[in-house]
Amino acid sequence: MSVKSVTHLNFRGDARAALEFYRSVFGGHLAVVTYKDAGNVDDPAAADQVMWGQVAADSGFHVMAYDVPAGMPWDQGENAFFVSLRGDTAEEVTAYWEKLSAGATVVRALEPAQWSPLYGMLRDRFGVVWVVDVASEYNG
């Protein structure tokens, strides 16, 4: 038996745009079910918002997202979570970094770190913090 953990991102009206952006970065298949699609419309203004969505790529990248209904509390917070993206090569990681950084605020530039050949942190244009690095064995 195996278990898979997938990052699930919560938005207030930006889930579709975020998923489309992540698909443009990582490729893969985008799937979206709106509140209207599911017949679960409490607020007509939110009918086309995402009740369930995901991007899944052959590379193994997988993220899920939805739009929190207006009747539920939601606070994006400052450091509630990071999405960790680890690649095998500097070229792979740099290519993702360049795409993710469009409209982002760079918290720490993508550069060598004590534990990795490359490491960086950014807050993307949707407010999601990404920590990006090249996977390597730590010999601290």
N, C-alpha and C positions, 0 to 999 in steps of 0.2 A: 504494500500500500504506500502511496505517496501523498504529500500535501503540497499545494502551491500557494504562495502568498502573492497577492497582486495589490499594488497601491491603488487606493480608491480616493479620488479627489472630489471635494464638495465645492460647488459654486453657487452663486446666486444670479442665474441668468446667463452665465458665460460658458457653460459646459460644452455646448456644441462647438463654439469658436475655439476653445482650448483643445478639444479632441481633434478638430481639423488641423490645428497648428501642429500638434504632436505627430499626427499622421504625415504632415509635410516634412517633418524632421526625420522620423524613423521609418516611414513607409508603413506598409501593412494594410489591414482591413479595418475600416471604420464601421461600427454598428451602433445605431441609435434608435431608441424607443422613446417617443415623446409621451407626455401625460395623455394627450389626445389619442395616440395610437393604442394606449392601454385602457382607454375608457375611464380614466381616473382624473377628471378635470374638476377641481374644486374652484379654481379661479380661471375664468376664460382668458385672461391676459397671459396666463402661464401655460396654456394648452400646448404650445409648440416647444416648450422647454423640455430638457432631457430628464426623463424618469430613470433611464438606464442607458449607459453608453460605454463603449470601450474601443480601444485601438489595440490590435494584436498583430505583431509582425513576425515573419519567419525567423528573424534574428533572435527571437525570444523576448523582445520588448513587449510589454503588456501593461496597460493602464486602464482603469475604469473611472467613470465620473458621472455625476448627476447634478441637477439643479435642485437645491434645497427649497421646498415649497415655502411661499411667503408666510404661511401660518406657523412655521417652525423656526426656532431661534437658529441663527447662524452668525458666526464671527470668524473671519478668516484667521485672525490671530497673527502673531508675529513669528513665532518659531514652533508652531504646533507640529510640524513634520517637515522633513526634507525628502526629496526623491533622490535616491542614490543611483547613479548611472556609472557602471564600471565596464570598461572595455579591455580587450586583450592587447591593443596596440595604440601607440600615440596617434597614428593616422586616423584610426577609427574614432577615438575619443575627440580629437580635434575637429573632425568633420561634424560630429553631433554638436559640439560646443559652438561652432560657428553658426549653425542654424538656430540653436536654442537662444543664442545671445541677441537675436533680432528683437529690438525693443526692450531688452532686459537691462537690469541694473547689475553690474558685475560687483559682487561682494569681495571675491578674491580672484585675481587673474589666473588663467590656466597656465601653470608653470610647475617646475619640479618642486617636490616636497620631500621631507625626510622619509616618508613612508611610500612614496609613489613617484615614478618618473614624471607624471603630470597629475596635477590636482587643481581644481578650481571650483568656485561657488558663485552662483548667480540667482537672482530673483527674476523669473521670466515675466513677460508682459501681462500675465494673468495672476501674478503674485505668488507663484509656486517657487519655492527655493529648491534648486538642484545642486547636488554635490557630485562632481564629475571627476573620475580618475581612471588611471590605467591600473588594472589589477596586478599586483605583484606580491611576492612573499615578503612579509615584514620581518626584518632581522634586528629588531631594536634591542 
